[in-house]
Amino acid sequence: MWGASIVASALCALMLFAEPALAAKRVALVIGNSSYQNVVKLTNPSNDAEAMAAALKAAGFEFVDLKRGERTPAIGEPRAEARRQGRRSSLVQMLQQRQDGPEQSDLRQRERLRHARHVA
């Protein structure tokens, strides 16, 4: 459910900025991080990232598939490309740091389990 709302939010943002960027190169960076140091691996971020990438690709954005370890240097590239394009470009950045809802509550459930084990 949250994945769909993320995609819908991004598409709404794209529509707001689409007119000035129609003739411009469209660049986006989508990261689906499911591995954190102190949290059990999450299952949904990669699914959300794939859905977002598909929506952006359909909207005419360039898509580059980066593998693990290639992400850090690439984070500044969309912003640098937007600067090079000047007024002919749009850059939409969106960060999701929480996952809520009954079907996407990996983090909350795992935190409860970790807390339960710690208390027991």
C-alpha positions as CSV (number, residue, x, y, z in Angstrom):
1,M,0.0,0.0,0.0
2,W,2.8,2.5,0.9
3,G,4.6,1.5,-2.2
4,A,1.7,2.6,-4.3
5,S,1.3,5.9,-2.4
6,I,5.0,6.6,-2.9
7,V,4.7,6.1,-6.6
8,A,1.5,8.2,-6.7
9,S,3.3,11.0,-4.8
10,A,6.3,11.0,-7.1
11,L,4.1,11.1,-10.2
12,C,2.2,14.1,-8.8
13,A,5.5,15.8,-8.1
14,L,6.6,15.0,-11.6
15,M,3.4,16.5,-13.1
16,L,4.1,19.7,-11.2
17,F,7.5,20.1,-12.7
18,A,6.9,18.4,-16.1
19,E,6.1,21.5,-18.2
20,P,9.4,23.3,-17.8
21,A,11.3,20.1,-18.4
22,L,9.5,18.8,-21.4
23,A,12.5,19.5,-23.7
24,A,15.1,18.7,-21.1
25,K,16.9,15.6,-20.2
26,R,15.2,13.9,-17.3
27,V,17.5,12.2,-14.8
28,A,16.5,10.4,-11.6
29,L,18.2,8.4,-8.9
30,V,16.2,5.7,-7.2
31,I,17.7,3.8,-4.2
32,G,16.0,0.9,-2.5
33,N,18.1,0.2,0.6
34,S,16.9,-2.9,2.5
35,S,20.2,-3.6,4.4
36,Y,21.0,-1.5,7.4
37,Q,23.7,-2.1,10.0
38,N,21.4,-2.3,13.1
39,V,18.2,-3.6,11.6
40,V,17.2,-6.9,10.1
41,K,17.0,-6.9,6.3
42,L,13.7,-5.3,5.1
43,T,11.7,-6.9,2.3
44,N,9.9,-3.9,0.7
45,P,12.4,-1.2,-0.2
46,S,13.6,-3.0,-3.3
47,N,10.0,-3.6,-4.4
48,D,9.3,0.1,-3.9
49,A,12.4,1.2,-5.7
50,E,11.5,-1.1,-8.7
51,A,8.0,0.4,-8.8
52,M,9.4,3.9,-8.6
53,A,12.0,3.3,-11.3
54,A,9.3,1.8,-13.6
55,A,7.1,4.9,-13.1
56,L,10.0,7.3,-13.8
57,K,11.1,5.3,-16.8
58,A,7.5,5.5,-18.2
59,A,7.6,9.3,-17.6
60,G,10.7,9.6,-19.8
61,F,13.5,9.6,-17.2
62,E,16.8,8.0,-17.9
63,F,17.4,4.9,-15.9
64,V,20.7,3.4,-14.8
65,D,20.7,0.2,-12.8
66,L,23.3,0.5,-10.1
67,K,24.5,-2.5,-8.1
68,R,25.5,-2.5,-4.5
69,G,28.7,-0.6,-3.9
70,E,28.1,1.7,-7.0
71,R,25.5,3.8,-5.2
72,T,27.6,6.2,-3.2
73,P,29.4,7.9,-6.0
74,A,26.2,8.1,-8.1
75,I,24.2,10.0,-5.6
76,G,25.5,13.4,-6.7
77,E,25.2,12.7,-10.4
78,P,21.5,13.6,-11.0
79,R,22.0,16.9,-9.1
80,A,25.2,17.7,-11.2
81,E,23.3,16.9,-14.4
82,A,20.4,19.1,-13.4
83,R,22.9,22.0,-12.8
84,R,24.5,21.4,-16.3
85,Q,21.1,21.5,-17.9
86,G,20.2,24.7,-16.1
87,R,16.6,25.9,-16.5
88,R,15.9,23.1,-19.0
89,S,15.9,20.5,-16.3
90,S,14.0,19.4,-13.3
91,L,15.2,17.3,-10.4
92,V,12.8,15.6,-8.0
93,Q,14.2,14.2,-4.9
94,M,12.2,12.0,-2.6
95,L,13.3,10.2,0.5
96,Q,11.3,7.6,2.4
97,Q,12.7,6.7,5.8
98,R,9.7,5.0,7.4
99,Q,7.6,2.0,6.6
100,D,4.2,1.9,8.2
101,G,1.0,0.0,7.6
102,P,0.0,-3.6,8.3
103,E,1.6,-5.0,5.1
104,Q,4.8,-3.1,5.3
105,S,5.7,-3.0,9.0
106,D,8.9,-5.0,8.8
107,L,10.8,-2.5,10.9
108,R,8.2,-2.2,13.6
109,Q,7.7,-5.9,13.9
110,R,11.4,-6.7,14.0
111,E,12.0,-3.9,16.6
112,R,9.3,-5.5,18.7
113,L,10.9,-8.9,18.4
114,R,14.3,-7.4,19.3
115,H,12.8,-5.6,22.3
116,A,11.0,-8.8,23.4
117,R,14.2,-10.8,23.2
118,H,16.1,-8.1,25.1
119,V,13.4,-7.9,27.9
120,A,13.1,-11.7,28.2
